[in-house]
Amino acid sequence: MESTRIDKWLWAARFFKTRSLATEAVNRGHVLMGQQALKPSKEVRVGDVLTVWQAKISHEVVVKGISEQRGPAHVAQQLYTETPESLAQRAQAAEHRRLNPEPAHTLEHGRPTKRDRRALEKTWGDR
């Protein structure tokens, strides 16, 4: 087997849990080949360089093997290698997220409920 559809390969390489999720990601432009958006039927071959975006995180990978079947994770990891630049960029982004957390994530609760608002008004009174 020399080539396969990009959506099948992404599913077999375990970038996406289902093939339909892989197809949807390709249709939305979250998978690029040489800075070009693809269609799910695009054939992928060994040596192709793909950029896969997942949850605002970019993975730049080189295709090392072709498979149309989803297998164990250790087999799926042999289908590609991530470029050193991509690994460094992901590590830097992870460090940035660790050092600069989103302020909204530090809140224990969301908006005050009606009950909370009434308790606050009772405590503070009319100012």
Contacts in CASP RR format, 6 or more apart in sequence:
PFRMAT RR
TARGET T0000
AUTHOR 0000-0000-0000
METHOD contacts of the structure
MODEL  1
MESTRIDKWLWAARFFKTRSLATEAVNRGHVLMGQQALKPSKEVRVGDVL
TVWQAKISHEVVVKGISEQRGPAHVAQQLYTETPESLAQRAQAAEHRRLN
PEPAHTLEHGRPTKRDRRALEKTWGDR
1 66 0 8 1.000
1 67 0 8 1.000
1 68 0 8 1.000
2 45 0 8 1.000
2 46 0 8 1.000
2 66 0 8 1.000
3 43 0 8 1.000
3 44 0 8 1.000
3 45 0 8 1.000
3 66 0 8 1.000
4 12 0 8 1.000
4 43 0 8 1.000
4 44 0 8 1.000
4 66 0 8 1.000
4 67 0 8 1.000
4 68 0 8 1.000
5 40 0 8 1.000
5 41 0 8 1.000
5 42 0 8 1.000
5 43 0 8 1.000
5 44 0 8 1.000
6 22 0 8 1.000
6 26 0 8 1.000
6 31 0 8 1.000
6 33 0 8 1.000
6 38 0 8 1.000
6 40 0 8 1.000
6 41 0 8 1.000
6 42 0 8 1.000
6 43 0 8 1.000
6 44 0 8 1.000
6 50 0 8 1.000
7 19 0 8 1.000
7 22 0 8 1.000
7 23 0 8 1.000
7 26 0 8 1.000
7 40 0 8 1.000
7 41 0 8 1.000
8 19 0 8 1.000
8 22 0 8 1.000
8 68 0 8 1.000
9 44 0 8 1.000
9 63 0 8 1.000
9 66 0 8 1.000
9 67 0 8 1.000
9 68 0 8 1.000
9 79 0 8 1.000
10 16 0 8 1.000
10 22 0 8 1.000
10 25 0 8 1.000
10 26 0 8 1.000
10 31 0 8 1.000
10 52 0 8 1.000
11 18 0 8 1.000
11 19 0 8 1.000
11 21 0 8 1.000
11 22 0 8 1.000
11 70 0 8 1.000
12 67 0 8 1.000
12 68 0 8 1.000
12 69 0 8 1.000
12 70 0 8 1.000
12 71 0 8 1.000
12 76 0 8 1.000
12 79 0 8 1.000
13 67 0 8 1.000
13 76 0 8 1.000
13 79 0 8 1.000
13 80 0 8 1.000
14 70 0 8 1.000
14 73 0 8 1.000
14 76 0 8 1.000
14 77 0 8 1.000
15 22 0 8 1.000
15 52 0 8 1.000
15 54 0 8 1.000
15 59 0 8 1.000
16 22 0 8 1.000
16 25 0 8 1.000
22 40 0 8 1.000
23 40 0 8 1.000
25 31 0 8 1.000
25 52 0 8 1.000
25 53 0 8 1.000
25 54 0 8 1.000
26 38 0 8 1.000
26 39 0 8 1.000
26 40 0 8 1.000
26 42 0 8 1.000
27 39 0 8 1.000
27 40 0 8 1.000
29 37 0 8 1.000
29 38 0 8 1.000
29 53 0 8 1.000
30 52 0 8 1.000
30 53 0 8 1.000
30 54 0 8 1.000
31 37 0 8 1.000
31 38 0 8 1.000
31 50 0 8 1.000
31 51 0 8 1.000
31 52 0 8 1.000
31 53 0 8 1.000
32 38 0 8 1.000
32 50 0 8 1.000
32 51 0 8 1.000
33 42 0 8 1.000
33 44 0 8 1.000
33 48 0 8 1.000
33 49 0 8 1.000
33 50 0 8 1.000
33 51 0 8 1.000
34 49 0 8 1.000
34 51 0 8 1.000
35 51 0 8 1.000
44 50 0 8 1.000
44 63 0 8 1.000
44 66 0 8 1.000
45 63 0 8 1.000
45 66 0 8 1.000
46 63 0 8 1.000
46 64 0 8 1.000
46 65 0 8 1.000
46 66 0 8 1.000
47 62 0 8 1.000
47 63 0 8 1.000
47 64 0 8 1.000
48 62 0 8 1.000
48 63 0 8 1.000
49 60 0 8 1.000
49 61 0 8 1.000
49 62 0 8 1.000
49 63 0 8 1.000
49 83 0 8 1.000
50 60 0 8 1.000
50 61 0 8 1.000
50 62 0 8 1.000
50 63 0 8 1.000
50 80 0 8 1.000
51 58 0 8 1.000
51 59 0 8 1.000
51 60 0 8 1.000
51 61 0 8 1.000
52 58 0 8 1.000
52 59 0 8 1.000
52 60 0 8 1.000
52 61 0 8 1.000
53 59 0 8 1.000
57 90 0 8 1.000
57 93 0 8 1.000
58 86 0 8 1.000
58 89 0 8 1.000
58 90 0 8 1.000
59 82 0 8 1.000
59 86 0 8 1.000
59 90 0 8 1.000
60 82 0 8 1.000
60 83 0 8 1.000
60 85 0 8 1.000
60 86 0 8 1.000
61 80 0 8 1.000
61 81 0 8 1.000
61 82 0 8 1.000
61 83 0 8 1.000
61 86 0 8 1.000
62 80 0 8 1.000
62 81 0 8 1.000
62 82 0 8 1.000
62 83 0 8 1.000
63 79 0 8 1.000
63 80 0 8 1.000
64 78 0 8 1.000
64 79 0 8 1.000
64 80 0 8 1.000
64 81 0 8 1.000
65 78 0 8 1.000
65 79 0 8 1.000
65 80 0 8 1.000
66 79 0 8 1.000
67 75 0 8 1.000
67 76 0 8 1.000
67 79 0 8 1.000
70 76 0 8 1.000
112 120 0 8 1.000
END
